[in-house]
Amino acid sequence: MDVKDIIKPENLVYSKSKVLTDTIMHYCPGCSHGVVHKLLAEVIEEMGIQDKTIGVSPVGCAVFAYKYINIDWQQAAHGRAPALATATKRLYPDKYVVAYQGDGDLASIGTAEIMHACNRGENIVVIFINNAIYGMTGGQMAPTTLLGMKTATTPYGRRADLNGYPLKITELIAQLEGTCYVTRQSVQNPGSVRKTKKAIRKALENSAQKKGTSFVEIVSACNSNWKMTPVQANKWMEENMFPFYPLGDIKDR
Amino acid sequence: MAFKGAIVVDIERCKGCSVCVVNCPTQTIALAKKVNSKGYPYSYMENPDNCTGCGNCATVCPDSVITVYRVKI
């Protein structure tokens, strides 16, 4: 059978989500942000909530998320996405509110905001991209950087006596009463992408059922700042990040 | 039941990260020797006969450039 006979509208099994805009993403080749944007758009499309979803974009690489996903957006000051999401959700209780943050944004400057938003049990969804580095500013050490990992500000590797220990903020958040669903996923292969999609869908459904805060961490690769190719970065992530940040549901009720 | 598939790559949007290449279970996809207008080598079906239309490449693609078609044979 010729390729031309296969490429027909009736044989279509997968195409770009209609919730994604046609703007070319500014992310580096192979960046995990693109996959997570796609999954969020696909879940919003499947649930039919495009006009009922409000996103809050962070400061960091994902600051331009409002250009790529065609829903209503706000853009928060650094680390303040959960505070803005709280206000949005309280003013519009029927909307789905998604705060999208990176690890520098959520686990460093915004620790107070995320802790208290989760402790209050705001009915929001938090998507947390953990790539263990500050991506946009040029690869400085983040709270989540692994011990021994080389970054722009730890050129000989992170040392516990000088830089402290990596922060497992997802485990901390799981202890808070306000959260209903806390999970850690990844997006480096087809199986993990499908699991992450289910997790994002579940988080949005929890938000509709007013069960509390849903927190989805996605362990990601930052190949540019890790100084690797996208494929090497995904492999490095599997070998080094997953032992310290084990995947799976931490809390589900 | 067997399937036959084909993919269409949006060449101008592809950034040549080759994540689809390593996640293709049938070694259908490879990066082209040519580059697009941005200078990225784009992915294409090197072995179109192998494709089963499983959609793994499109699932992992960060830039959503791959459209998948599949027929039963």
Interface residues (C-beta under 8 A of the other chain):
Chain A: M1 V3 D5 I6 I7 K8 N11 L12 V13 Y14 S15 K16 S17 L20 I24 M25 Y27 C28 P29 G30 C31 S32 H33 G34 V35 K38 V187 Q188 N189 P190 V193 R194 T229 P230 V231 N234
Chain B: K4 G5 A6 V8 E12 R13 K15 G16 C17 S18 V19 V21 V22 N23 Y40 M45 P48 G53 G55 N56 A58 T59 V60 C61 P62 D63 S64 V65 I66 T67 V68 Y69 R70 V71 I73
